[in-house]
Amino acid sequence: MKRFFNILTYITLVLTTILVVQALYLTYFPFKVVELINFETAKKVVKRGETLQYVLDFKKNYNFIAQVKYFLVDGIIVSMEDGSTHRSIGSFTVKNGKVIPTTILPGNYKMRIEMTYKISLWRDLVYVWESNYFRVE
């Protein structure tokens, strides 16, 4: 019986060590989930209510799900619709569009995308990308 408890103790110690190493890895390893290559808007002038087309080139290195938030920024941050994406590992070119709110004030803006990747229970990686400036009339 004593031998059984010794074996159980060693198995518990090995499993605990594996879990601690995994937790430390997920907490402190410097993940580079995505790398931005290019982010720009297709038009330099857009009217309120129109669709602003943009091109986003990026490379994804790890397979995590992203929560995506879109903003228009000109000193005041205007939130747009949120979403999520799950792309596999590789390089991507996304051509998409967002409707400019009709309530937005005219001025020079840039589009901001915030991508949040949940790496573990206690670690989130947030990437913030901004496009070139464009004018809203």
C-alpha positions as CSV (number, residue, x, y, z in Angstrom):
1,M,0.0,0.0,0.0
2,K,2.9,2.3,0.8
3,R,4.3,1.8,-2.7
4,F,1.0,2.7,-4.3
5,F,1.0,6.1,-2.4
6,N,4.6,6.7,-3.4
7,I,3.7,6.2,-7.1
8,L,0.6,8.3,-6.7
9,T,2.7,11.1,-5.2
10,Y,5.2,11.0,-8.0
11,I,2.5,11.1,-10.6
12,T,0.9,14.0,-8.9
13,L,4.2,15.9,-8.8
14,V,4.9,15.3,-12.5
15,L,1.4,16.4,-13.5
16,T,1.7,19.5,-11.3
17,T,5.0,20.4,-12.8
18,I,3.6,20.0,-16.3
19,L,0.7,22.3,-15.5
20,V,2.9,24.9,-13.9
21,V,5.3,24.9,-16.9
22,Q,2.3,25.2,-19.3
23,A,0.8,28.1,-17.2
24,L,4.1,30.0,-17.2
25,Y,4.6,29.4,-20.9
26,L,1.1,30.9,-21.7
27,T,1.7,33.8,-19.3
28,Y,5.2,35.0,-20.3
29,F,6.0,33.7,-23.8
30,P,6.0,36.6,-26.2
31,F,3.4,35.6,-28.7
32,K,3.3,37.4,-32.0
33,V,-0.2,36.2,-33.1
34,V,-0.5,38.5,-36.1
35,E,1.7,40.9,-38.0
36,L,0.4,43.9,-39.9
37,I,1.7,44.2,-43.5
38,N,-0.6,47.0,-44.8
39,F,-3.8,48.7,-43.8
40,E,-5.2,51.5,-45.9
41,T,-8.6,52.9,-47.1
42,A,-9.5,52.8,-50.8
43,K,-11.0,56.4,-50.9
44,K,-9.5,59.6,-49.5
45,V,-12.9,61.3,-49.4
46,V,-16.1,59.6,-48.4
47,K,-19.6,60.9,-47.5
48,R,-21.6,60.1,-44.5
49,G,-23.8,57.0,-45.1
50,E,-21.5,55.7,-47.8
51,T,-19.4,52.5,-47.4
52,L,-15.7,53.0,-46.8
53,Q,-13.7,50.3,-48.5
54,Y,-10.4,49.2,-46.9
55,V,-7.6,46.7,-47.6
56,L,-6.0,44.9,-44.7
57,D,-2.9,42.7,-45.3
58,F,-1.7,40.7,-42.4
59,K,0.1,37.5,-41.5
60,K,-1.3,35.2,-38.8
61,N,1.2,33.0,-36.9
62,Y,-0.9,31.2,-34.3
63,N,-4.4,29.8,-34.5
64,F,-6.5,31.8,-32.0
65,I,-9.9,33.4,-32.4
66,A,-10.0,37.2,-32.5
67,Q,-12.7,39.6,-31.2
68,V,-12.6,42.6,-33.6
69,K,-13.6,46.1,-32.8
70,Y,-13.8,48.9,-35.4
71,F,-13.5,52.6,-34.7
72,L,-13.3,56.0,-36.5
73,V,-10.8,58.3,-34.8
74,D,-10.2,62.1,-35.1
75,G,-9.7,63.0,-31.5
76,I,-13.2,61.7,-30.8
77,I,-13.5,57.9,-31.0
78,V,-16.6,56.7,-32.8
79,S,-17.4,53.0,-32.3
80,M,-18.6,50.9,-35.2
81,E,-20.0,47.4,-35.3
82,D,-17.9,44.7,-33.6
83,G,-17.3,41.2,-34.9
84,S,-15.1,38.1,-34.6
85,T,-12.9,36.2,-36.9
86,H,-11.2,32.8,-36.9
87,R,-8.7,32.5,-39.7
88,S,-6.1,29.7,-40.1
89,I,-2.4,30.3,-40.1
90,G,-1.0,32.1,-43.1
91,S,-1.0,35.5,-45.0
92,F,-4.3,37.2,-45.8
93,T,-5.6,40.1,-47.8
94,V,-9.0,41.3,-46.6
95,K,-10.9,43.7,-48.8
96,N,-13.9,44.8,-46.8
97,G,-16.1,47.9,-46.2
98,K,-17.8,49.6,-43.3
99,V,-20.7,52.1,-43.5
100,I,-19.8,55.5,-42.2
101,P,-22.4,56.6,-39.7
102,T,-24.7,59.4,-40.8
103,T,-24.4,61.1,-37.4
104,I,-20.6,61.5,-37.6
105,L,-19.2,65.1,-37.9
106,P,-17.3,66.0,-41.1
107,G,-13.5,66.0,-40.7
108,N,-10.4,64.0,-41.1
109,Y,-10.6,60.5,-39.7
110,K,-8.6,57.3,-39.6
111,M,-10.0,53.8,-39.1
112,R,-8.8,51.9,-36.1
113,I,-9.1,48.1,-35.7
114,E,-8.5,46.4,-32.4
115,M,-8.1,42.7,-32.4
116,T,-8.2,40.9,-29.1
117,Y,-6.8,37.3,-28.9
118,K,-7.6,35.3,-25.7
119,I,-4.4,33.3,-25.2
120,S,-5.3,31.8,-21.8
121,L,-7.7,32.4,-18.9
122,W,-5.6,35.3,-17.6
123,R,-3.9,36.6,-20.8
124,D,-5.3,38.6,-23.7
125,L,-3.2,40.1,-26.5
126,V,-4.6,43.2,-28.1
127,Y,-3.3,44.5,-31.4
128,V,-4.3,48.0,-32.5
129,W,-3.9,49.0,-36.2
130,E,-4.7,52.4,-37.8
131,S,-5.3,53.2,-41.4
132,N,-4.3,56.3,-43.3
133,Y,-6.3,59.5,-42.9
134,F,-9.4,60.1,-45.0
135,R,-11.9,62.9,-45.2
136,V,-15.6,62.6,-44.2
137,E,-18.0,65.1,-45.8
